[in-house]
C-alpha cells in the first residue's frame, strides 16, 4: 500500500536500478495506491506506526519470524480492542500544527 509520494511507484525503481533489475523488483510487488484525500488514511498511518514501534522495532532474522511477530501483534491488538483517537480540539491543533496557523500580532 503506497501513498501518493512520487517515489512510491515502479518508476522510482527505474531511476534507482538498471532496467532489467528494476523490472524484476517491480514484478515482486503488488501495488495498491490510496485515495489522495481521506481521513481513514490518517488512521491507517497511525496504526502502521504503532505496529512498527511495537512489533518491528528490532531486526527479525527471516520472513517467517516477521510473519509470526505480526500475527502475535495483531492478535494482541485485537484482543485489547485498541482504538485510535486521531481527532483533537482546536487548541491542540494550533499547538501540533503551529506551522499551518498564521501568527497574528
Secondary structure, DSSP 8 states (H G I E B T S, - for coil): -B-S-TTSSHHHHHHHS-HHHHHHHHHH----B--SS-HHHHHHHHHHHHHHHHHSSS--SSHHHHHHHHHHHHHHHHHTT--------HHHHHHHTGGGS----
